Amino acid sequence: MTTHAPSAPPRRRGAYRPPAPIGGRGPLRHSPRHRLTVVAFLTPAIVILTVFVAWPMVSALRLSFTDASGFGREKFVGLENYARVFTDPDIVSAMGNTALYAVLFTPIAIALALAFALLLNNPLLPLRGLFRTALFTPFIVSLAVAAFAWSYLLDPQIGLLNYWLRGLGIQLGNVLQDPTLAMPAVVLVAVWKSFGFYMVIFLAGLQDIPTSLYEAARVDGASAWQRFRSITFPMLGNTMGFVVIVALIAALQAFDQIYVMTGGGPYGTTQTIVMEIYQSGFRKLELGFASALSYVLLLITLVLSLTQFLFFSRREKDAA
């Protein structure tokens, strides 16, 4: 006996037609209407990026080779501004302060973020949502507001923190005017404000790790440290790389918090590169030099980001 597969019913005119699969070679993808739709959606973003990102970058690059001040004619000075970046004692000092800020801020913020992420990822911990919200809240507070609040808290006369510490017999003094303690103080405030954001990123990475790996490790008798070293840390490789790059870029761009808390003092011990750019461009009206300094900072950030990206990419490849 011969059997025949039932044939599909004839399509009615005007009946629903399913859309072409995403990424497939449907007829709609190459149609003029589809291309016009893509252009219509992309045009606002392209215009905004061109006007507010690409054009200012090109203009700053041009200014970096001139003695532009915003008034009068500009004179082409070649690489003079770039040579000054590496010979001016104030700029070299600001680069050292920025490097110190990044070296202190990045590892402390990442270590705290990872520690709290591991703690708050435990399903047995009560009130996890409340703790996550409390630790993330400082990140959404305005940086200027946080800086003003901490300036008052650390004030030697009216600051609550100094008052509490005096009750314990500890004389903290005016840390924001102490050349030794000013930089650690602004770094700790930056860590307090930012580590909750990195913690949320780590929490997302931890929740992507399959629980079956931990169950198998427990069956094999692995301790908590062995599970962290052999499962958690390797599986967080991409997340760690992203957080390190973001934290390092944030450290290199430190400006508003330090500007409010110390203004670069005392004696320039908290003066950073971005503060030098601001003062050169808007106070001294040395727009050409400020543009050159901006491009040097951009190149430093780009080199560090690429180095870290290559390091974590090679590490992930070796682990695979």
Salt bridges, closest charged atoms under 4 A:
GLU74 OE1 - ARG62 NH1 2.88
ASP88 OD2 - ARG84 NE 3.49
GLU286 OE1 - ARG84 NH2 3.32
